[in-house]
């Protein structure tokens, strides 16, 4: 939904920001109370459209959330009345009466009522859905992005994304979405799924997996906005704070990651004066507040690693021994091939490139990284550090062929060309 520029861009922008903030709260409330996600989403979209036109002229009401819930509830009630009139089924009539009774409850329009955004996030990350469907539904229902925007971000046709979202809704309806209270175990599992989805959204925004652009700023911004919501709703959840801190500390480098022509700039060559001091300060504050009072999890450790990078005024000032220690901890808490890959880079900076290459050799048999271009690119970098330029050049070119990101491909090709003319067959 785009709200337009009714009555000037300034007021329209303010109204759009307010409606984007209220969208997940209102949709979460309606979906929970009516038990019908699809119908609730249609009703909320209608209410948002009415509000966008009216508020841009009159200004928002005193209780905008309650106003939207009331208008959307009336839309749902009218729809159920039409269903009753058309089908004349007692069960439908009973459902309408029960729903109307629930809507009449004071909590629906009470501005101090609980925020249902977390419920909506849990619903969008329903365990029966694939990761792709969870991401699409979260961005649409909670992030406020249109289907066209989501499709563009993931380089798929709008029709494909529309079908993906529709299938996700149908799957939830068939499997029975959880509208009641969750057990502590189910809550923890659903929260982990939510954070994983937000992490995947951010990663795709920060480094696009394909296409001509290095970054997709709208996805990174949506992930940060949603991570802020989760942290606000769960202020004592250490990993929620860690995830937000990780995103902020990573996103802080965005302006320095590419040149005016779009060429990729690696971390050690970036102009650190371009890094966002405000995001770095907020991210570090979150980590310092969280680590002493919560169980340490993988997002907090990754945020701590990002903080060490952020605190170095120059690349050569980076405290690599501390980063190695943090990666050792991360491999204990949440081992994965990607963690080991990053650990190998840090180890090479402290103990020399051969130490890093030895770690990469252990990853070679892991099928999860088969053909992974970043594994090959890291090997190329370490071979270059070691002085084996021919092998490094061949590895850079192999990595360039494996990536679907044009900026990464150009960067890897440029690294290969900088090492001199070809004199050895490329790696298979």
C-alpha positions in Angstrom: 0.0 0.0 0.0 1.3 3.4 -1.0 -0.5 6.3 0.7 0.3 9.0 -1.9 0.9 12.7 -1.3 -2.5 13.9 -0.3 -2.3 17.5 1.0 1.4 17.8 0.5 4.4 15.4 1.1 5.1 16.3 4.7 1.8 15.4 6.2 1.4 12.4 3.8 4.8 11.1 4.9 3.8 11.5 8.6 0.6 9.6 8.0 2.3 6.9 6.1 4.8 6.4 8.8 2.1 6.2 11.4 0.0 3.7 9.4 3.1 1.5 8.8 3.7 1.4 12.6 0.1 0.6 13.3 -0.4 -2.0 10.6 1.0 -5.0 12.5 -0.7 -4.0 15.7 -4.1 -3.7 14.1 -3.8 -6.8 11.9 -2.5 -8.8 14.8 -5.5 -7.8 17.0 -8.0 -8.6 14.2 -6.4 -11.9 13.3 -6.3 -13.0 16.9 -9.8 -12.0 17.7 -11.6 -13.2 14.6 -9.4 -16.2 13.8 -9.3 -15.5 10.1 -6.0 -14.0 8.9 -7.0 -13.6 5.2 -10.3 -11.7 6.0 -8.6 -9.6 8.7 -5.9 -8.5 6.2 -8.4 -7.4 3.7 -10.4 -5.5 6.3 -7.3 -3.8 7.6 -6.1 -2.8 4.1 -9.5 -1.1 3.6 -9.2 0.7 6.9 -5.7 1.9 6.1 -6.8 3.2 2.7 -9.7 5.2 4.3 -7.3 6.5 7.0 -4.7 7.5 4.5 -7.2 9.7 2.7 -9.0 11.1 5.7 -6.0 11.7 8.1 -3.9 13.4 5.5 -6.6 16.1 5.4 -8.0 16.1 9.0 -5.1 14.7 10.9 -5.0 11.5 12.9 -7.7 11.0 15.6 -6.8 10.9 19.3 -6.7 7.1 19.3 -5.6 6.1 15.8 -5.1 2.4 16.7 -8.6 2.1 18.1 -10.0 4.0 15.1 -8.4 1.5 12.7 -9.6 -1.5 14.7 -13.1 -0.1 14.8 -13.3 0.6 11.1 -11.7 -2.7 10.1 -14.0 -4.6 12.5 -17.1 -3.0 10.9 -15.7 -4.1 7.6 -15.5 -7.7 8.9 -18.9 -7.5 10.4 -20.4 -6.3 7.1 -18.7 -9.1 5.3 -20.0 -11.7 7.7 -23.5 -10.2 7.4 -23.3 -10.7 3.6 -22.2 -14.3 4.1 -25.2 -14.9 6.4 -27.6 -13.3 3.9 -26.1 -15.3 1.1 -25.8 -18.7 2.7 -28.3 -18.5 5.5 -26.2 -20.8 7.7 -26.7 -20.8 11.4 -23.1 -21.5 12.0 -22.0 -18.4 10.1 -24.5 -16.3 12.0 -23.3 -17.7 15.3 -19.7 -17.0 14.3 -20.6 -13.4 13.5 -22.4 -12.8 16.8 -19.5 -14.3 18.7 -17.0 -12.2 16.8 -19.1 -9.0 17.4 -19.2 -9.8 21.1 -15.4 -10.0 21.1 -15.0 -6.8 19.2 -17.2 -5.0 21.7 -14.7 -5.7 24.4 -13.0 -2.5 25.7 -9.5 -3.8 24.9 -10.2 -3.4 21.2 -10.2 0.4 21.4 -8.2 0.9 24.5 -4.9 2.6 23.6 -3.2 0.9 26.5 -4.3 -2.6 25.3 -1.5 -5.1 24.6 0.3 -5.0 21.3 -0.5 -7.9 19.1 2.5 -7.4 16.8 4.4 -10.3 18.4 1.4 -12.5 17.9 1.3 -11.5 14.2 5.0 -12.2 13.8 4.6 -15.7 15.4 1.7 -16.3 13.0 3.7 -15.3 9.9 6.5 -17.7 11.1 4.1 -20.6 11.5 6.2 -23.8 11.6 4.2 -25.4 8.7 5.5 -22.7 6.3 8.7 -22.7 4.3 11.4 -20.1 5.0 10.5 -18.4 1.8 6.9 -18.2 2.7 7.6 -17.0 6.2 9.8 -14.2 4.8 7.2 -13.1 2.3 4.3 -13.1 4.7 6.3 -11.3 7.4 7.4 -8.5 5.0 3.8 -8.0 3.7 1.8 -8.4 7.0 4.2 -6.9 9.5 6.7 -5.0 7.4 4.1 -3.1 5.3 5.8 -3.9 2.0 3.6 -4.4 -1.1 3.7 -7.7 -2.9 5.4 -5.9 -5.8 8.1 -4.5 -3.6 8.8 -7.9 -2.1 8.9 -9.5 -5.5 11.3 -6.9 -6.8 13.6 -7.3 -3.8 13.8 -11.1 -4.4 14.0 -10.8 -8.2 10.9 -12.8 -8.9 7.7 -11.9 -10.9 4.9 -10.3 -8.9 2.7 -13.3 -9.9 5.2 -15.7 -8.3 5.2 -13.8 -5.1 1.4 -13.4 -5.1 1.1 -17.2 -5.3 3.7 -17.7 -2.6 1.8 -15.5 -0.2 -1.5 -17.0 -1.1 -0.2 -20.6 -0.5 1.2 -19.5 2.8 -2.2 -18.2 3.9 -3.9 -21.4 2.7 -1.3 -23.6 4.5 -2.0 -21.8 7.7 -5.7 -22.2 7.3 -5.4 -26.0 6.6 -2.9 -26.7 9.4 -4.7 -24.6 11.9 -2.8 -21.4 13.0 -2.3 -21.1 16.7 -4.6 -18.2 17.9 -4.4 -19.2 21.5 -1.7 -18.9 24.1 1.6 -20.8 23.3 3.5 -22.9 25.7 6.9 -21.7 26.9 8.6 -24.2 24.6 6.4 -23.3 21.6 7.0 -19.6 22.3 10.8 -20.0 22.4 10.8 -22.0 19.2 8.5 -19.5 17.4 10.7 -16.6 18.6 13.8 -18.3 17.2 12.0 -18.7 13.9 11.0 -15.0 13.9 14.6 -13.9 14.6 15.9 -16.3 11.9 13.5 -14.9 9.4 14.5 -11.3 10.3 18.1 -12.2 10.0 17.6 -13.7 6.6 15.7 -10.6 5.4 18.5 -8.4 6.7 21.2 -10.5 5.0 19.5 -10.4 1.7 19.2 -6.6 2.0 22.7 -6.1 3.1 24.3 -8.3 0.5 21.9 -9.3 -2.3 22.3 -12.8 -3.4 21.8 -11.9 -7.1 21.2 -9.1 -9.5 23.0 -5.9 -10.4 22.9 -4.2 -7.0 25.1 -5.0 -4.0 22.5 -4.0 -1.5 18.7 -3.8 -1.3 18.3 -1.0 1.2 14.5 -1.5 1.6 14.9 -5.0 2.9 17.7 -4.1 5.3 15.5 -1.2 6.6 12.5 -3.4 7.0 14.5 -6.0 8.9 15.9 -3.4 11.3 12.4 -1.9 11.8 11.0 -5.3 12.6 13.9 -6.1 14.9 13.2 -2.9 16.8 9.6 -4.0 17.2 10.6 -7.4 18.7 13.1 -5.7 21.0 10.5 -3.2 22.2 8.0 -6.0 22.8 10.6 -8.3 24.5 13.0 -5.9 26.2 14.4 -8.6 28.5 15.1 -11.0 25.7 18.9 -10.9 25.2 18.9 -12.4 21.8 16.3 -9.9 20.5 18.6 -7.1 21.6 21.6 -9.0 20.1 19.9 -9.3 16.8 19.1 -5.6 16.6 22.6 -4.7 17.6 24.1 -7.0 15.0 21.9 -5.4 12.3 22.8 -1.9 13.4 26.5 -2.5 13.6 26.5 -4.2 10.2 24.3 -1.7 8.5 26.5 1.1 9.8 29.0 0.2 7.1 26.5 0.4 4.2 27.6 3.8 2.8 31.2 2.7 2.6 30.7 -0.7 0.9 30.5 0.5 -2.7 32.1 3.2 -4.9 30.0 5.6 -6.9 30.1 3.2 -9.9 28.7 0.4 -7.7 32.0 -1.5 -7.3 32.3 -3.4 -4.1 34.7 -2.2 -1.4 36.0 -4.8 1.0 36.0 -4.2 4.8 39.7 -3.5 5.1 39.6 -0.8 2.3 36.5 1.0 3.4 36.5 4.7 4.4 35.5 4.4 8.1 34.6 8.0 8.3 31.5 7.0 6.2 30.4 4.5 8.8 27.2 5.6 10.7 28.4 6.7 14.1 24.8 6.8 15.4 24.1 3.1 14.4 27.5 2.1 15.9 26.8 3.9 19.1 23.3 2.4 19.4 24.5 -1.1 18.6 27.4 -1.0 21.1 25.0 0.3 23.8 22.7 -2.6 23.2 25.5 -5.1 23.6 26.9 -3.5 26.7 23.4 -3.5 28.3 22.5 -7.0 27.3 25.6 -9.2 27.8 26.0 -8.8 31.6 22.3 -9.7 32.3 21.3 -12.5 29.9 22.3 -15.9 28.6 24.8 -15.4 25.7 23.4 -16.5 22.4 24.7 -16.5 18.8 23.2 -13.1 17.8 24.9 -11.4 20.8 28.2 -13.0 20.0 28.0 -12.0 16.3 27.1 -8.4 17.5 30.1 -8.4 19.8 32.3 -9.4 16.8 30.8 -6.6 14.7 31.4 -4.2 17.6 35.1 -5.0 17.7 35.4 -4.2 14.0 33.4 -0.9 14.6 35.7 0.2 17.4 38.9 0.0 15.2 39.6 3.4 13.7 41.7 1.7 11.0 41.7 -1.8 9.6 45.2 -2.5 11.0 43.9 -1.5 14.5 41.4 -4.4 14.6 41.7 -6.6 17.7 41.9 -9.9 15.8 42.8 -12.0 18.9 39.6 -10.9 20.5 37.6 -11.7 17.3 39.2 -15.2 17.2 38.2 -15.8 20.8 34.6 -14.7 20.0 34.4 -17.0 17.0 35.7 -19.9 19.2 32.8 -19.1 21.6 30.3 -18.9 18.6 31.4 -22.3 17.3 30.7 -23.7 20.7 27.2 -22.1 21.0 26.1 -22.3 17.4 28.5 -24.3 15.2 28.0 -24.0 11.4 30.2 -24.1 8.3 29.7 -20.4 7.7 30.9 -19.6 11.3 34.0 -21.8 10.6 34.6 -20.0 7.3 34.6 -16.6 9.1 36.7 -18.0 11.9 39.3 -19.1 9.4 39.6 -15.5 8.1 40.2 -14.2 11.7 42.6 -17.0 12.4 44.6 -16.1 9.3 44.9 -12.6 10.6 46.4 -13.7 13.9 48.4 -16.9 13.0 49.0 -16.4 9.3 47.3 -17.5 6.1 48.3 -21.1 6.3 46.4 -21.5 9.6 43.3 -20.2 7.8 43.8 -22.4 4.8 44.1 -25.4 7.1 40.7 -24.6 8.6 39.2 -24.2 5.1 40.6 -27.7 4.1 38.4 -29.2 6.9 35.4 -27.5 5.3 36.1 -28.9 1.9 34.2 -32.2 2.6 31.1 -30.4 4.0 28.4 -30.8 1.4 26.5 -27.7 2.7 29.3 -25.5 1.3 29.7 -27.4 -2.0 30.2 -24.8 -4.7 29.7 -21.9 -2.3 31.4 -18.9 -3.9 32.4 -17.3 -0.7 34.4 -20.3 0.5 36.3 -20.2 -2.8 36.8 -16.4 -2.5 38.2 -16.7 1.0 40.6 -19.5 -0.1 41.7 -17.1 -3.0 42.3 -14.3 -0.5 44.4 -16.5 1.8 46.3 -17.9 -1.1 47.1 -14.3 -2.2 48.3 -13.5 1.4 50.5 -16.6 1.2 52.0 -15.5 -2.0 50.7 -18.3 -4.3 49.4 -15.8 -6.9 48.6 -18.3 -9.6 46.4 -20.4 -7.4 44.8 -17.3 -5.9 44.0 -15.9 -9.4 42.4 -19.2 -10.5 40.3 -19.4 -7.3 39.1 -15.8 -7.7 37.9 -16.5 -11.2 36.2 -19.7 -10.1 34.4 -17.8 -7.3 33.4 -15.1 -9.8 31.7 -17.8 -12.0 29.8 -19.2 -9.0 28.3 -16.0 -7.7 25.0 -14.6 -9.1 25.7 -11.1 -7.8 27.1 -8.8 -10.5 29.0 -6.5 -8.1 30.7 -9.5 -6.4 31.5 -11.0 -9.7 33.2 -7.8 -10.9 35.1 -7.5 -7.7 36.4 -11.0 -7.8 37.4 -10.7 -11.5 39.2 -7.5 -10.7 41.2 -9.2 -7.9 42.1 -12.0 -10.3 43.3 -9.5 -13.0 45.3 -7.5 -10.4 47.4 -10.7 -9.8 48.8 -10.7 -13.4 48.2 -12.7 -16.6 46.8 -16.3 -16.6 49.5 -19.0 -16.5 47.7 -21.8 -14.8 44.4 -23.7 -15.5 41.5 -22.5 -13.5 40.2 -24.7 -10.7 37.4 -27.0 -11.7 
